[in-house]
Amino acid sequence: MLCILIPTLSFCQEMENDELSIGKKHTISSITLGEDRTIYISLPQGYDTISRDLPVLYILDAEYRFMASHGIYSYMTYWRGVPDAILVGIANISRQTRVRDYLPASYGGDANKFYAFFQEELIPHINKNYKTSNKKYIAGHSHGGVFVMYSFLKEPNLFDGYISCDPSLGGLYALGQENIKTNYGQQRLYLCSSDVAYGDLVNENVKRSHLDAFKNFKNLFSEKSVEGLNLQVDHITDDHANSYVQGFSKGLRYVLRP
């Protein structure tokens, strides 16, 4: 059908012969974590001829979110919604290491060590090997969203923009009470909740607890009279898994807008 719609066959032949690739995977050996980690790198079209330095967007759960995130990002850059950027995905080794890496001690994890990996190893590695500007962003969902919020509360200056999609915030409230500042350096934080369903399965008690934690966090920012922080809190009317698609799209537009 595509060939019928094209005046000549040349384009169809190119599609058959040319390789389509969104990026590459390679391994970084982490001293902090004591293990090798797989990272995904996607460079914007024409990267080799781009003379300016580019912002970097770090994407968690890369083994199953990177391709979807790349598609959304590419679509938005095509329509001039967001600037060109280097996309860096960090893949998990297993479900167990995901819990260990993304969740802080209050959830039974060791996010502090994974944070150190980001700060001391991964970001310097990317800055050394690619044409990066000083602008850095991070996006995560669920456990990854918890890590994004943990990073923001621990040290908001590590990233310029944070996209946290449908995290469980209850275990971070005490850290928020202690660490939320009264003044920020114009960081952008996008935070979204969902209906906390899996398909058609909805536990109303879990949903109520989940949304109450979002409300409490939003009130906490207000109570502390926070200044210098661009904050947007949304609710995605969808289940937990699918909330990432809308949340990531809205979050990109918010944290990367001019």
Secondary structure in CASP SS format (residue, H / E / C, confidence):
PFRMAT SS
TARGET T0000
AUTHOR 0000-0000-0000
METHOD secondary structure of the structure
MODEL  1
M C 1.00
L H 1.00
C H 1.00
I H 1.00
L H 1.00
I C 1.00
P C 1.00
T C 1.00
L C 1.00
S H 1.00
F H 1.00
C H 1.00
Q H 1.00
E H 1.00
M H 1.00
E H 1.00
N H 1.00
D C 1.00
E C 1.00
L C 1.00
S C 1.00
I C 1.00
G C 1.00
K E 1.00
K E 1.00
H E 1.00
T E 1.00
I E 1.00
S E 1.00
S E 1.00
I C 1.00
T C 1.00
L C 1.00
G C 1.00
E E 1.00
D E 1.00
R E 1.00
T E 1.00
I E 1.00
Y E 1.00
I E 1.00
S E 1.00
L C 1.00
P C 1.00
Q C 1.00
G C 1.00
Y H 1.00
D H 1.00
T H 1.00
I C 1.00
S C 1.00
R C 1.00
D C 1.00
L E 1.00
P E 1.00
V E 1.00
L E 1.00
Y E 1.00
I E 1.00
L E 1.00
D C 1.00
A H 1.00
E H 1.00
Y H 1.00
R H 1.00
F H 1.00
M H 1.00
A H 1.00
S H 1.00
H H 1.00
G H 1.00
I H 1.00
Y H 1.00
S H 1.00
Y H 1.00
M H 1.00
T H 1.00
Y H 1.00
W C 1.00
R C 1.00
G C 1.00
V C 1.00
P C 1.00
D C 1.00
A C 1.00
I E 1.00
L E 1.00
V E 1.00
G E 1.00
I E 1.00
A C 1.00
N C 1.00
I C 1.00
S C 1.00
R H 1.00
Q H 1.00
T H 1.00
R H 1.00
V H 1.00
R H 1.00
D H 1.00
Y H 1.00
L C 1.00
P C 1.00
A H 1.00
S H 1.00
Y H 1.00
G C 1.00
G C 1.00
D C 1.00
A H 1.00
N H 1.00
K H 1.00
F H 1.00
Y H 1.00
A H 1.00
F H 1.00
F H 1.00
Q H 1.00
E H 1.00
E H 1.00
L H 1.00
I H 1.00
P H 1.00
H H 1.00
I H 1.00
N H 1.00
K H 1.00
N H 1.00
Y C 1.00
K C 1.00
T E 1.00
S E 1.00
N E 1.00
K E 1.00
K E 1.00
Y E 1.00
I E 1.00
A E 1.00
G E 1.00
H E 1.00
S C 1.00
H H 1.00
G H 1.00
G H 1.00
V H 1.00
F H 1.00
V H 1.00
M H 1.00
Y H 1.00
S H 1.00
F H 1.00
L H 1.00
K H 1.00
E C 1.00
P H 1.00
N H 1.00
L H 1.00
F C 1.00
D C 1.00
G E 1.00
Y E 1.00
I E 1.00
S E 1.00
C E 1.00
D C 1.00
P C 1.00
S C 1.00
L C 1.00
G H 1.00
G H 1.00
L H 1.00
Y H 1.00
A H 1.00
L H 1.00
G H 1.00
Q H 1.00
E H 1.00
N H 1.00
I C 1.00
K C 1.00
T C 1.00
N E 1.00
Y C 1.00
G C 1.00
Q C 1.00
Q C 1.00
R E 1.00
L E 1.00
Y E 1.00
L E 1.00
C E 1.00
S E 1.00
S C 1.00
D C 1.00
V C 1.00
A C 1.00
Y E 1.00
G C 1.00
D C 1.00
L E 1.00
V C 1.00
N C 1.00
E H 1.00
N H 1.00
V H 1.00
K H 1.00
R H 1.00
S H 1.00
H H 1.00
L H 1.00
D H 1.00
A H 1.00
F H 1.00
K H 1.00
N H 1.00
F H 1.00
K H 1.00
N H 1.00
L H 1.00
F H 1.00
S H 1.00
E H 1.00
K C 1.00
S C 1.00
V C 1.00
E E 1.00
G C 1.00
L C 1.00
N E 1.00
L E 1.00
Q E 1.00
V E 1.00
D E 1.00
H E 1.00
I C 1.00
T C 1.00
D C 1.00
D C 1.00
H C 1.00
A C 1.00
N C 1.00
S H 1.00
Y H 1.00
V H 1.00
Q H 1.00
G H 1.00
F H 1.00
S H 1.00
K H 1.00
G H 1.00
L H 1.00
R H 1.00
Y H 1.00
V H 1.00
L C 1.00
R C 1.00
P C 1.00
END
